[in-house]
Amino acid sequence: MANVPDIAKTAKLLADSSRAVFLNALMEVDGLPASALAQQAGITLQTASSHLHQLIEGQLIKVEQHGRHKYYRLASVEVAQVIEALSALAPKPAVHSFNSYSASQKLRKARSCYDHLAGALGVMLTDYFVKQSYLIESNDLNYEVTFEGMIFFTSMGIDLTALQKQRRQFARRCLDWSERRYHLAGSLGHAVMNQLITRKWIVQQPKRVVSVTELGAASFQAEFGLTLS
């Protein structure tokens, strides 16, 4: 149909294992050279360049020049949202060893979803915000911050007015691929994760893993009543 977006064209770009590796890698690191992406996908640099060109043409990634080097990153937050949503529908990765099982469990416990907190911890924290009436579900895609929520998030050191002026969704409901429930995304979700990092409650690790520090475990329990196993 000529009057609707051509989702088949975008879906075709996503339906390639090498390009999928690129996009998942860029969910973890905001800016990678072609050589690093080629290495992760196990393909030649020439083949990688062809895939990257197609992803740029499809407006899924963008490239920035820094001196003699080019760095690739996701084109927008919306692209990250699509990748996370597809991950919720995709078959779970097979576990063939203790190492792969351990890595899978770490991802499920806590991880970054582009620029906000996901996994069991992200869902648990979002559930707390909802139960405390800091957030309410305004529609299928978003949360609304209540008056109590404004007080709470401001007390965390988050400037809600500045966040709402950003050219992105403010408080979005993001379907968590491992928990099959929603966690907080958008500019507010990003700000919450940044605050937890600043407070040294959590630490970002390679491969999107997020670890909870001893201070964090004690603080989540003391301030939110959340017990992290």
N, C-alpha and C positions, 0 to 999 in steps of 0.2 A: 504493500500500500504506500502510495507516494506521500500521503499526509501524516505519516507516523515516523518516528525515529527508526533508523535501520540498525536494530539491535543485533541482527545477524552478522553485520560487518564487525562490530566490536567483539561479539562472541567468538568469531573466527580468530581474531587476534589472541584471545585468551586461551583458545583451544590448541595450544602448542606447549609441550613440556618445558622447552628451553625458555620460552617467553614467560611461562608461569614461574620458573625459578627466578628470573630477573625481577619480576614484580614482587615476589615474596621477599627477595633479598632487599629490595628498596623499601619494604615495610619495616625492615629492621634498621637500615642505615640510610639517612637522608643524603644521598649523594655518593655514587660509586663510579669508578672508571670502567670502561668497557673490558679491560683486561681482567678485573676482579669478577665481573659478571660472567665472563666467558669461562673463567676457572671454576666458578660455582656450578655452572651448567655442564661442564665437561665438554666444551665445544671449542673450535678454533676462534681466534679473534675475528677473522674474516666473516665467519658464519654469524658470530655475535653481532657484528656491525650491521649485517643485513636485518637481523631481528630487531635491533634497536631502532633502525630507520623506520621499520614498519610500526613499531609502538609509538614513535614520535608522530608519524603521519596519522595514526589513529587517536592522537591526543591523550594517550594513556601515560606517557612519560614526557619529560622535557630534558634538555641538555643545557648546561652552563659551562662557559669557557673560563678557566682560571689559569692565566699564563699560557703555558704550552699544553695544558691538560684539560680534558673534557670530563665533566661529571654528570651522571644521569640520576634523575630523581623522579618520583611520581609527579604527575602533572597537577594533581589536586587532591584535596581531602576526599572528594567524591570517589576517586579511583580507589583509595584505600578502603572506603566503605564497601565498594563492590567486591573487592578481594576478600574482606572479612566475611561478607554475606555468602559468597561462594564457598568459603571454607566451611561454613556451617552446613552446607548441603553436600559437600564432597565426602567420599569414603574416608574413614579414619586411616592414617598411615599404619602399615603393618609393623609389628614389633618383633624383631628377630634376635635380639640380644638384650642382656641386662643393661648395657649402655644406652641402647635406643629406648628401652622402657624407662630408664631414669630420666633421660632427656624429655620424653613425652610427659612424665609426671611433673617435672619442673614447669613445663609450658602450661600445663593444666592448672597448676597451683597459682601462678601469677606470671603475667607477661605483658609486654607492651602491645597495643593494637594501634600501630602507626605512632600516634603521639598521646595516647591515653591508656589507662590501666585496664587490663582484661584478665581473663581466667577466673578461678574461684574467688580470688581476693577482690577483683574488680566488681564481680557480681555481688559478693557479700557486702561490700562497701556501698554499692548502689542501693541494695535492699535496705540497708541501715538508713540511708538518706530518705527513702520513701516511707519507711516505718515511723521515722521521726517527723514526717510531714515537712521535710525540707524541700522535697521534690514531689510533684504529683504528675501523673501521666496526662498530658493535655490532648494527645492524639496518638496515632499508631507509630509516629516517628520521633516525637519529642517529649521532653519533660518541661514542666513549668516550675520556676523557683517561687516558693511561697514567701510570705513576709518573714516567717520563722527561718526559712532557708536563706533569705538575704542577710539576716543577722548572723547566722551560723557561718556561711561562706565568707562573709566580710571578716569575721573573727579569725578565720584561717589565713587572712592576709590576701584575699582574692578581691580584685577590683571588678565587680560585676558590671558596672557601667561601661568600663573600657572593653570588656569582653563582648558586650552586646553590640558594640560599634564595629567589631571586626567583620570582615566580609566572609563569614562562614556561619554554619549553624551554631547556635549558642549552647543548647543542652539536648543533645540527640540521644535517642535510644538505639544502641548498637547491639545486634544479636551476637552473642558470644558463641563461637563455634564449638568450644569444648563443653560449656555448661548448658548450652541450648536455652539460655535465658538472656536477659538484657543487662548490659552495663552502660555506664554514663560515658558518652563521647562528646564531640563538639568542643568549642573553646572552653567551656566549663570543665569538661572531663580532662582536657589538657592542663588546665590550671591546677586542678586537684592533684594530678600526678606530679606536676612540678613542685607543688608545696610539700608533698610527701618525700620527694627526693631532697629538697632543701632542708627538711627537718631530719634527714638521714634515717627515716623510717624504712625506706626501700632503696635498693641500688639496682641500676640497670646492668645486666650481664650480656654477654654475646648471645646471638641467636634469639633475640627478643625476650629472653628469660629475665624476670624481675625477682630479686631475692629480698626477703624481709630481714632486717637487722635485728639484733637483740633489743635495741632501743625501740624499734618499730613494733615488735611483738608485744612488748610491755605496754607501749603507748596505745596500740589498737585496743588492747584489753581495758586499759584504764580509762580512755576517753570515749571509746565507742562500744565497749563491752563485747568486742569481737575476739574470740579465741581461735588462733591460727594453729592448725596441726602441722 
